[in-house]
Protein backbone atom coordinates (compact mmCIF):
# COMPACT_ATOMS: atom_id res chain seq x y z
CA UNK A 1 0.00 0.00 0.00
CA UNK A 2 1.26 3.43 -0.92
CA UNK A 3 -0.06 6.39 1.03
CA UNK A 4 0.67 9.93 -0.16
CA UNK A 5 -0.20 13.08 1.78
CA UNK A 6 0.52 16.51 0.33
CA UNK A 7 0.93 19.14 3.05
CA UNK A 8 3.40 21.20 1.01
CA UNK A 9 1.04 23.79 -0.44
CA UNK A 10 2.57 23.00 -3.86
CA UNK A 11 0.65 21.30 -6.65
CA UNK A 12 2.45 18.10 -7.66
CA UNK A 13 1.57 15.08 -9.76
CA UNK A 14 0.47 12.97 -6.81
CA UNK A 15 -0.89 10.15 -8.98
CA UNK A 16 2.38 10.09 -10.90
CA UNK A 17 4.43 9.82 -7.70
CA UNK A 18 2.27 6.91 -6.53
CA UNK A 19 2.61 5.20 -9.92
CA UNK A 20 6.38 5.68 -9.85
CA UNK A 21 6.58 4.24 -6.35
CA UNK A 22 4.64 1.13 -7.43
CA UNK A 23 6.83 0.83 -10.54
CA UNK A 24 10.06 1.11 -8.52
CA UNK A 25 8.86 -1.39 -5.92
CA UNK A 26 8.02 -3.83 -8.73
CA UNK A 27 11.47 -3.32 -10.28
CA UNK A 28 13.06 -4.00 -6.89
CA UNK A 29 10.91 -7.13 -6.37
CA UNK A 30 9.25 -5.83 -3.22
CA UNK A 31 5.90 -7.39 -2.31
CA UNK A 32 2.99 -5.41 -3.81
CA UNK A 33 1.37 -5.16 -0.36
CA UNK A 34 4.47 -3.69 1.32
CA UNK A 35 3.58 -0.35 2.88
CA UNK A 36 5.24 2.98 2.22
CA UNK A 37 4.15 6.48 3.19
CA UNK A 38 5.07 9.58 1.20
CA UNK A 39 4.67 12.95 2.86
CA UNK A 40 5.13 16.19 0.91
CA UNK A 41 5.92 19.14 3.17
CA UNK A 42 6.73 22.83 3.02
CA UNK A 43 10.21 24.21 3.62
CA UNK A 44 9.65 25.15 7.26
CA UNK A 45 8.45 21.64 8.11
CA UNK A 46 11.33 20.06 6.20
CA UNK A 47 13.83 22.33 7.94
CA UNK A 48 12.42 21.25 11.31
CA UNK A 49 12.69 17.55 10.34
CA UNK A 50 16.19 18.05 8.95
CA UNK A 51 17.38 19.66 12.15
CA UNK A 52 15.59 17.24 14.46
CA UNK A 53 16.58 14.00 12.74
CA UNK A 54 19.82 14.86 10.94
CA UNK A 55 21.11 17.68 13.16
CA UNK A 56 21.55 19.87 10.07
CA UNK A 57 20.13 23.35 9.48
CA UNK A 58 17.69 24.37 6.78
CA UNK A 59 15.38 22.38 4.54
CA UNK A 60 16.59 19.47 2.46
CA UNK A 61 15.05 17.75 -0.55
CA UNK A 62 14.24 14.28 0.82
CA UNK A 63 14.42 12.34 4.07
CA UNK A 64 13.76 8.64 4.60
CA UNK A 65 12.67 6.87 7.74
CA UNK A 66 12.92 3.07 7.37
CA UNK A 67 10.71 0.87 9.53
CA UNK A 68 10.99 -2.91 9.01
CA UNK A 69 14.41 -2.78 7.31
CA UNK A 70 13.14 -4.67 4.27
CA UNK A 71 15.71 -5.48 1.58
CA UNK A 72 15.30 -6.47 -2.08
CA UNK A 73 15.21 -10.25 -2.33
CA UNK A 74 17.93 -12.36 -3.85
CA UNK A 75 17.31 -14.43 -6.98
CA UNK A 76 14.62 -17.01 -6.28
CA UNK A 77 13.70 -15.50 -2.89
CA UNK A 78 10.18 -14.40 -2.03
CA UNK A 79 9.47 -10.64 -2.20
CA UNK A 80 9.51 -9.14 1.29
CA UNK A 81 6.28 -7.90 2.83
CA UNK A 82 6.13 -5.37 5.63
CA UNK A 83 6.32 -1.71 6.43
CA UNK A 84 9.01 0.03 4.38
CA UNK A 85 8.70 3.36 6.15
CA UNK A 86 8.26 7.02 5.33
CA UNK A 87 9.65 9.26 2.61
CA UNK A 88 9.41 13.00 3.21
CA UNK A 89 9.82 15.21 0.13
CA UNK A 90 9.94 18.99 -0.06
CA UNK A 91 8.63 20.04 -3.50
CA UNK A 92 9.80 23.65 -3.07
CA UNK A 93 13.39 22.48 -2.57
CA UNK A 94 13.27 19.86 -5.32
CA UNK A 95 11.83 22.41 -7.78
CA UNK A 96 14.54 24.93 -6.91
CA UNK A 97 17.40 22.48 -7.40
CA UNK A 98 16.02 20.72 -10.52
CA UNK A 99 17.83 22.93 -13.04
CA UNK A 100 21.16 22.24 -11.33
CA UNK A 101 20.78 18.59 -12.42
CA UNK A 102 19.24 19.32 -15.82
CA UNK A 103 15.80 18.10 -14.80
CA UNK A 104 12.32 19.56 -14.64
CA UNK A 105 10.79 19.98 -11.17
CA UNK A 106 8.67 16.84 -11.73
CA UNK A 107 11.70 14.85 -12.88
CA UNK A 108 13.66 15.98 -9.82
CA UNK A 109 10.82 14.96 -7.52
CA UNK A 110 10.70 11.57 -9.27
CA UNK A 111 14.45 11.10 -8.91
CA UNK A 112 14.43 11.99 -5.23
CA UNK A 113 11.40 9.82 -4.53
CA UNK A 114 13.31 6.81 -5.88
CA UNK A 115 16.38 7.95 -3.93
CA UNK A 116 14.33 8.02 -0.74
CA UNK A 117 12.82 4.63 -1.53
CA UNK A 118 16.29 3.13 -1.99
CA UNK A 119 17.28 4.49 1.43
CA UNK A 120 14.25 2.71 2.91
CA UNK A 121 15.61 -0.49 1.40
CA UNK A 122 19.02 -0.11 3.00
CA UNK A 123 20.95 1.54 0.19
CA UNK A 124 23.34 4.33 1.15
CA UNK A 125 25.91 6.62 -0.41
CA UNK A 126 28.35 7.31 2.41
CA UNK A 127 31.16 5.32 0.75
CA UNK A 128 32.16 5.63 -2.95
CA UNK A 129 31.33 1.98 -3.76
CA UNK A 130 27.92 2.25 -2.04
CA UNK A 131 27.25 5.53 -3.81
CA UNK A 132 27.94 4.02 -7.22
CA UNK A 133 25.59 1.08 -6.58
CA UNK A 134 22.83 3.31 -5.23
CA UNK A 135 23.05 6.03 -7.88
CA UNK A 136 23.36 3.52 -10.74
CA UNK A 137 20.24 1.75 -9.48
CA UNK A 138 18.43 5.09 -9.04
CA UNK A 139 19.37 6.06 -12.63
CA UNK A 140 18.27 2.66 -14.00
CA UNK A 141 14.86 2.85 -12.33
CA UNK A 142 14.30 6.42 -13.54
CA UNK A 143 15.35 5.46 -17.10
CA UNK A 144 12.99 2.46 -17.06
CA UNK A 145 10.21 4.71 -15.71
CA UNK A 146 10.80 7.27 -18.48
CA UNK A 147 10.68 4.50 -21.10
CA UNK A 148 7.47 3.13 -19.57
CA UNK A 149 5.86 6.57 -19.69
CA UNK A 150 6.87 7.06 -23.33
CA UNK A 151 5.18 3.73 -24.20
CA UNK A 152 1.87 4.89 -22.71
N, C-alpha and C positions, 0 to 999 in steps of 0.2 A: 504494500500500500504506500502510495506517495501522497503526502499531505503538503500543500503549499499555502502559505499565508502571506499576503502582501500588506505590510504595515509601513511601507516605505514612502507612500505618497507619490510614487512614480509609476506611470503606466508601463507595464512590461508585458511581454507575451507569456502569460502564465501557463496557458495550455501548451505552448511550445517547450517551456522549461520542464513541465511534467512529462511530455513526450520524450524529450531528450534524456531525462532521468531513467525512464523505462527502457529506452534504447540502450543506454550505457550499462544498465544493470543486466540486460540480456547479453550484451557483448562480453560482460565480465562473468557470465554464468552464475549470477546470483538468483536465488529463488524468486519467482514472480510475486510471492506474498511477503517478501522481506519488507520491513517498514523503514521509511526514511521521511524526515520532515525537512521542508525547506521554508525558511523564514526570510522574507525580504524586509529590510529595515532602513530607516533614515540614517544620516551621518552621525547625529548625536547618539542614537542608540548603539550604532556600530562602534563609535569611539568608546562608549562606556563598556561594551563587551570586550573590546580590544585591550583596554586598560585592566579591566577586572581579571580576564582569563589569560592574557599574554604579557601583562605588565608593560605594555607599550602605549605611548600616547597617540591620540588621533584615530580617525576611522581607518579601517582597512577594507579591502575588497571582499574577502571571504574568510569565514572561520568555520571549522568543522569540530563537532563534538561527538566522537564515536561512543557507542553504547555497548553492544554485545561483542565487539572486536571480531566481526565476521571477516573472512578472507576469501578471495576467489578460490574455487576448488581446483584441485589438480586434475589431470586427465583421468576420466573414468569415475571421478568422485561425484557424489550428489551435490547439487547446489545448496549452499547454506541458507537456512531460514532463520530469521530473528529480527532484532531491532538494530538497524545500521546506526542510526543516530540522527543528529541535526546538522544541517548546513545553513549558515547564516550568510546572506549576500547583501551587499549594499549597492543598489543600482546607481545611485548618484556617483559613487566612487568608480564603479566599473565603467560607466559612461564617460567619465572624465579621462580615464586612463586608456580607453580603447584605441585612440589614434596612435598612441605611443607604440602599440603592437601591430598597427596596420589593420585593425579590425573595426567593425561597426560596434555601437553599444550593445546590440543584441548578440553579436558574435562573441564579444568579450564576456558578457554574462553567461553565455553557453560554455565558453572555455573554462571559466572559473567555477561554474557549477560542477563540471566534470572533475576539475581539480579538487574541489571540496569532497566530492564523492570518493575519489581515490584516497584521500586522507582518511575517510571513514573506513576504508578497506585496508588500512595499515600501510599505505604507500607514504613515502616521505622524500624530502629533497635536501636533507641536512648534509649528506655526503655526496660527492660528485657521481659515484656509481649509482646511488639511489636516485639522484636527480635525473640522470639520463633515463633510467627505467621508467620513472614516473612521468616525465615530460614526453617521452616517446609514446607511452601508452595514452596519455592525454591527447596528443596530436593525432594518433591513429583513430581514437574514438571520434574526435571532432571531424576528421576527414571522412570517416564512414558515415557519420551523421549528415554531413553536407552532401555526400553522394546519395544518401537515402532521400533527402529532401528534394534533390534535383530530379529523382525518379518519379516523385509524386506529381 
